[in-house]
Amino acid sequence: MDIEVKEIGPSEIKVVIKGETYTLLTPIVEELNTRDDVEFAGYDVPHPLKEEGIIFLRVRDGLDPRKILRETVEKLIKEYEGLEKSFREELERLATGT
């Protein structure tokens, strides 16, 4: 996966993520849109055969869009780590019959 910031302004950022599409972009954008400090978050996959997606983010004036995006991704990482741990524990329980 390769991440490139294409455009950045005082309250907006456009990030291209190569090697990923809907699977990664959907949860990031959905989580961004739950935040009160986000005015708009969306993504585009310009071509269905090219594994590349673009995240668009606009935050409230005075806030740093890079910080908001970073916080959101860090939150999702923690959630997925917890999911992975629970999933592994359940698989182990099923395998051992306990």
C-alpha positions as CSV (number, residue, x, y, z in Angstrom):
1,M,0.0,0.0,0.0
2,D,1.3,3.4,-0.9
3,I,-0.3,6.6,0.5
4,E,0.2,10.0,-1.1
5,V,-1.2,13.3,-0.1
6,K,-2.3,15.0,-3.3
7,E,-3.8,18.2,-2.0
8,I,-3.9,19.9,1.3
9,G,-5.4,23.1,2.4
10,P,-6.2,24.8,5.7
11,S,-9.3,22.6,6.3
12,E,-9.2,20.0,3.4
13,I,-7.1,17.1,2.4
14,K,-7.1,14.7,-0.6
15,V,-5.2,11.4,-0.1
16,V,-4.6,8.8,-2.7
17,I,-4.2,5.2,-1.4
18,K,-2.7,2.8,-3.9
19,G,-3.3,-0.9,-3.4
20,E,-6.6,-0.5,-1.6
21,T,-10.2,0.2,-2.5
22,Y,-13.6,-0.2,-0.8
23,T,-12.5,-2.6,1.9
24,L,-10.2,0.0,3.5
25,L,-11.8,3.2,2.4
26,T,-15.4,2.5,3.5
27,P,-14.8,2.1,7.2
28,I,-12.4,5.1,7.3
29,V,-14.9,7.4,5.6
30,E,-17.8,6.0,7.7
31,E,-15.9,6.7,10.9
32,L,-14.9,10.2,9.7
33,N,-18.5,11.0,9.1
34,T,-19.5,10.2,12.7
35,R,-17.3,13.0,13.9
36,D,-18.7,16.5,14.7
37,D,-15.5,18.2,13.5
38,V,-15.8,16.7,10.0
39,E,-17.9,18.7,7.5
40,F,-17.5,16.2,4.7
41,A,-15.7,12.9,4.1
42,G,-16.0,10.7,1.0
43,Y,-14.0,8.6,-1.3
44,D,-13.8,7.6,-4.9
45,V,-12.4,4.6,-6.7
46,P,-11.8,6.1,-10.2
47,H,-11.4,2.8,-12.0
48,P,-12.7,-0.6,-10.9
49,L,-9.7,-2.5,-12.3
50,K,-7.1,-0.2,-10.7
51,E,-6.6,-0.7,-7.0
52,E,-6.5,2.9,-6.0
53,G,-8.8,5.0,-4.0
54,I,-9.0,8.7,-3.1
55,I,-10.2,10.0,0.3
56,F,-11.6,13.5,0.4
57,L,-11.9,15.2,3.8
58,R,-13.0,18.6,4.9
59,V,-13.0,19.6,8.5
60,R,-14.3,22.6,10.4
61,D,-12.3,25.8,10.2
62,G,-9.3,26.0,12.4
63,L,-8.8,22.2,12.6
64,D,-6.0,20.2,11.0
65,P,-7.4,17.6,8.5
66,R,-4.2,15.5,8.8
67,K,-4.8,15.2,12.6
68,I,-8.4,14.3,12.2
69,L,-7.6,11.6,9.6
70,R,-4.7,10.2,11.7
71,E,-6.9,10.1,14.9
72,T,-9.7,8.3,13.0
73,V,-7.3,5.7,11.5
74,E,-5.7,5.1,14.9
75,K,-9.2,4.5,16.4
76,L,-10.0,2.0,13.7
77,I,-6.7,0.2,14.2
78,K,-7.5,-0.2,17.9
79,E,-11.0,-1.5,17.2
80,Y,-9.8,-4.0,14.6
81,E,-7.0,-5.2,17.0
82,G,-9.7,-5.9,19.6
83,L,-11.8,-7.7,17.0
84,E,-8.8,-9.8,15.9
85,K,-8.1,-10.7,19.5
86,S,-11.7,-11.8,20.2
87,F,-11.9,-13.7,16.9
88,R,-8.7,-15.6,17.7
89,E,-9.9,-16.4,21.2
90,E,-13.2,-17.7,19.9
91,L,-11.4,-19.9,17.3
92,E,-9.1,-21.3,20.0
93,R,-12.1,-22.0,22.2
94,L,-13.9,-23.8,19.3
95,A,-10.8,-25.8,18.4
96,T,-10.3,-27.0,22.0
97,G,-14.0,-27.5,22.8
98,T,-13.8,-25.4,26.0
